[in-house]
């Protein structure tokens, strides 16, 4: 069997090799527009949920129980640029302790009574068995960060001796923070 190479007609060959490149002028514009769109969307930048910007670092969020709940907000420019970034969910970690829950805590309560009010302690240090920590952290998808910490100290008999923490949000404020403010009801709607 003999194999021969097929020959293309010369007119077709000349048309294939001499096609004018009309899109070469538009290609740099298209590439520039794509790069600009990626830069605006946040793909090439780091956000406050990843590496923190210098503005957020200056405020310095530290978990100090004596300060109560602390909220770090973002700048107006960051709020505007957040529109172009991908979706980020709200992340809640730790035990939320409200002002109402803290008002129920009294000196002399047992560990079981404290567990009933606050829930299980997130941190029980084996080296400090007389101390329970209730840290809380909520990172909103828009970059706002809320932190708080309540520390309960027990005496040798396992009863509440003292606690640190205060200036905490109420349960209503916490729900408004998660779901947004409640809609106002008009008198005519009742």
C-alpha positions in Angstrom: 0.0 0.0 0.0 1.3 3.4 -0.9 0.6 6.5 1.0 0.8 9.9 -0.6 0.5 13.3 0.8 -2.6 15.2 -0.3 -2.1 18.5 -2.0 -4.3 21.5 -1.2 -5.2 23.7 -4.1 -3.1 26.8 -4.3 -6.0 29.2 -4.2 -7.1 27.8 -0.8 -3.6 27.9 0.5 -3.2 31.6 -0.4 -6.5 32.4 1.3 -5.6 30.6 4.5 -2.2 32.3 4.8 -3.3 35.8 3.8 -6.3 36.3 6.1 -6.2 39.9 7.4 -5.9 40.2 11.2 -8.6 42.8 12.0 -8.8 41.9 15.7 -5.2 42.7 16.5 -6.1 46.3 17.4 -8.8 45.2 19.8 -6.8 42.6 21.6 -4.8 45.0 23.8 -7.9 46.9 24.7 -9.7 43.7 25.6 -6.8 42.5 27.7 -6.6 45.9 29.5 -10.3 45.8 30.3 -10.0 42.3 31.7 -7.1 43.3 33.9 -8.9 46.4 35.1 -12.1 44.4 35.9 -10.0 41.8 37.9 -8.3 44.6 39.9 -11.6 46.1 40.8 -13.2 42.8 41.8 -10.6 42.2 44.5 -8.9 39.2 42.9 -5.6 40.9 43.0 -5.9 42.5 46.4 -6.1 41.3 49.9 -9.1 42.2 52.0 -9.8 42.7 55.7 -10.8 39.0 56.1 -7.4 37.9 54.8 -4.4 40.2 55.4 -5.6 43.2 57.3 -5.1 46.7 55.9 -3.0 49.2 57.8 -6.1 51.1 58.8 -7.6 48.1 60.6 -4.2 47.1 62.1 -3.9 50.6 63.8 -7.1 50.0 65.8 -5.7 46.8 67.1 -8.4 44.4 68.3 -7.4 42.7 71.5 -9.6 40.5 73.6 -9.7 42.4 76.9 -12.6 41.3 79.1 -12.7 44.7 80.9 -13.5 46.5 77.7 -16.6 44.4 76.9 -17.7 43.9 73.4 -15.6 45.6 70.8 -16.5 46.3 67.1 -14.0 47.2 64.4 -15.6 48.8 61.4 -14.2 49.3 57.9 -13.7 52.5 56.1 -16.1 54.0 53.5 -13.7 53.1 50.7 -13.5 49.5 51.9 -17.3 49.4 52.0 -17.5 50.7 48.4 -14.9 48.2 47.2 -16.6 45.3 49.0 -19.3 45.5 46.3 -16.8 44.2 43.8 -15.4 41.4 45.9 -16.7 37.8 46.0 -19.3 36.7 48.6 -18.1 36.1 52.1 -20.4 34.6 54.7 -20.8 35.8 58.3 -18.7 33.6 60.7 -19.5 33.3 64.4 -17.2 31.6 66.7 -17.4 31.0 70.5 -20.1 31.6 73.1 -22.3 34.6 72.8 -22.9 36.1 76.3 -25.5 38.8 76.4 -26.1 41.5 79.0 -29.1 39.6 80.2 -27.2 36.4 80.7 -24.4 38.2 82.6 -27.1 39.8 84.9 -28.1 36.3 86.0 -24.6 35.4 87.1 -24.2 35.7 90.9 -21.3 35.0 93.3 -21.6 31.6 95.0 -23.1 29.8 92.0 -21.9 26.3 91.2 -20.2 25.3 88.0 -23.4 23.5 86.8 -25.4 26.7 87.3 -22.9 28.7 85.3 -23.0 26.0 82.6 -26.8 26.3 82.6 -26.7 30.0 82.0 -23.7 30.4 79.6 -23.4 27.0 78.1 -20.2 24.9 78.1 -17.0 26.9 78.4 -15.1 27.1 75.2 -11.8 27.3 77.0 -11.1 25.3 80.2 -7.4 25.6 80.9 -6.0 22.5 82.6 -3.4 24.6 84.4 -6.0 27.1 85.7 -8.9 24.8 86.7 -10.6 27.7 88.5 -11.1 29.8 85.4 -13.6 29.5 82.5 -13.2 31.7 79.4 -16.1 32.5 77.1 -14.6 34.3 74.1 -16.8 35.4 71.2 -15.9 36.5 67.7 -18.2 37.4 64.8 -16.8 38.4 61.5 -19.4 39.8 59.2 -19.1 39.3 55.4 -18.6 43.0 54.9 -15.4 43.1 57.0 -16.8 44.3 60.4 -15.5 42.3 63.4 -17.1 42.0 66.8 -15.3 40.4 69.7 -16.0 40.0 73.4 -14.8 37.9 76.3 -16.2 36.9 79.7 -14.0 35.2 82.2 -15.5 33.4 85.3 -13.3 32.6 88.3 -14.2 29.9 90.8 -13.0 29.4 94.3 -11.6 26.1 95.8 -15.1 24.8 96.4 -16.1 25.3 92.8 -18.3 28.3 93.4 -18.2 31.6 91.5 -15.8 34.0 93.2 -15.8 36.8 90.6 -16.0 37.4 86.8 -14.6 39.8 84.3 -16.5 41.2 81.3 -19.2 43.7 80.9 -20.6 46.3 78.5 -22.0 43.5 76.4 -24.7 43.8 73.8 -28.3 42.8 74.6 -29.9 39.9 72.8 -32.0 42.3 70.8 -28.9 44.2 69.6 -27.2 40.9 68.7 -30.2 39.7 66.6 -30.3 43.2 64.9 -26.6 42.8 64.2 -27.1 39.4 62.5 -30.4 39.9 60.7 -30.5 43.7 60.4 -32.8 46.1 62.2 -36.4 45.1 62.7 -38.9 46.8 60.3 -40.9 49.6 61.8 -44.6 48.9 62.1 -46.9 51.8 61.2 -49.9 52.6 63.3 -52.2 52.2 60.3 -51.0 48.5 59.8 -52.1 47.4 63.3 
